[in-house]
Amino acid sequence: MSCQCPKQENIDNDPSIMIIDVRTPAEYKSGHIPKAVNIPLDKADKIKSLFKNMDTIIYVYCLSGARSSKACNYFSKIGYTNVTNIGAVGNWLCYS
């Protein structure tokens, strides 16, 4: 698990890549990364019903990186094998 920005072309060209915003619904509504799914940290177990393939490429972010780190640890612990913490939503600006 690492903290890095995914490459834009990877996101645009691969529909199997999932982006998860673990902020609250209010934070998500105030603005989020295109294609991101909102799964608040306190509802992280919801991932199991949304992404059945444990090898799904998953990028996770939040406001500062703390919640996304916790979520990545949880997702990995329950068996997801390709989870990347992109940290703070502001990191998205590094290539968008």
C-alpha positions in Angstrom: 0.0 0.0 0.0 1.4 3.4 -1.0 0.4 7.0 -1.0 0.6 8.2 -4.6 -1.4 9.8 -7.3 -2.6 7.5 -10.0 -2.0 8.5 -13.6 -4.9 10.2 -15.3 -4.7 8.0 -18.4 -4.9 4.9 -16.2 -8.1 6.2 -14.7 -9.6 7.3 -18.0 -8.8 4.2 -19.9 -9.5 1.4 -17.4 -13.1 1.1 -16.2 -12.1 -1.5 -13.7 -10.2 1.1 -11.6 -12.4 2.2 -8.7 -11.9 5.4 -6.7 -13.3 5.5 -3.2 -14.0 8.7 -1.2 -14.1 7.8 2.5 -15.2 11.3 3.6 -18.7 12.0 5.0 -21.6 12.3 2.6 -21.6 16.1 3.2 -17.9 16.3 2.4 -18.5 14.2 -0.8 -21.4 16.4 -1.9 -19.2 19.5 -1.5 -16.9 18.2 -4.2 -15.3 15.0 -5.2 -13.0 13.3 -7.7 -14.8 12.3 -10.9 -15.8 8.6 -10.9 -15.4 8.4 -7.1 -17.8 6.3 -5.0 -18.6 7.6 -1.5 -18.1 5.0 1.2 -17.6 6.8 4.5 -15.0 5.3 6.7 -17.6 4.3 9.3 -19.4 2.3 6.6 -16.2 0.8 5.1 -17.7 -2.7 5.2 -20.1 -1.6 2.4 -17.2 -2.2 0.0 -17.9 -5.9 0.1 -21.3 -5.4 -1.5 -20.0 -3.0 -4.2 -16.8 -4.7 -5.3 -16.9 -8.5 -5.3 -13.6 -8.9 -7.1 -10.9 -8.8 -4.4 -8.3 -7.9 -7.1 -10.1 -4.7 -8.1 -7.7 -1.8 -8.5 -8.9 0.6 -5.8 -7.7 4.2 -5.1 -8.8 5.6 -1.7 -8.8 9.3 -0.6 -10.2 11.6 2.1 -9.6 15.2 3.2 -6.1 14.8 4.8 -5.1 11.2 4.2 -5.8 9.9 7.7 -9.2 8.3 7.0 -8.0 6.9 3.7 -5.0 5.3 5.4 -7.4 3.6 7.9 -9.7 2.5 5.1 -6.8 1.1 3.0 -5.7 -0.9 6.0 -9.2 -2.3 6.5 -9.7 -3.1 2.8 -6.4 -5.0 2.7 -7.2 -6.8 6.0 -10.5 -8.1 4.5 -8.8 -9.4 1.4 -8.6 -6.7 -1.2 -5.2 -7.1 -2.9 -4.7 -3.9 -5.0 -5.5 -0.9 -2.7 -3.7 2.4 -3.0 -4.0 5.4 -0.6 -3.9 8.6 -2.7 -4.2 10.5 0.6 -5.7 13.9 0.6 -8.2 14.9 -2.1 -5.8 17.8 -2.9 -3.3 15.2 -4.1 -5.6 14.8 -7.1 -4.4 18.2 -8.3 -1.0 16.7 -9.0 -2.1 15.7 -12.4 -5.6 16.9 -13.0 
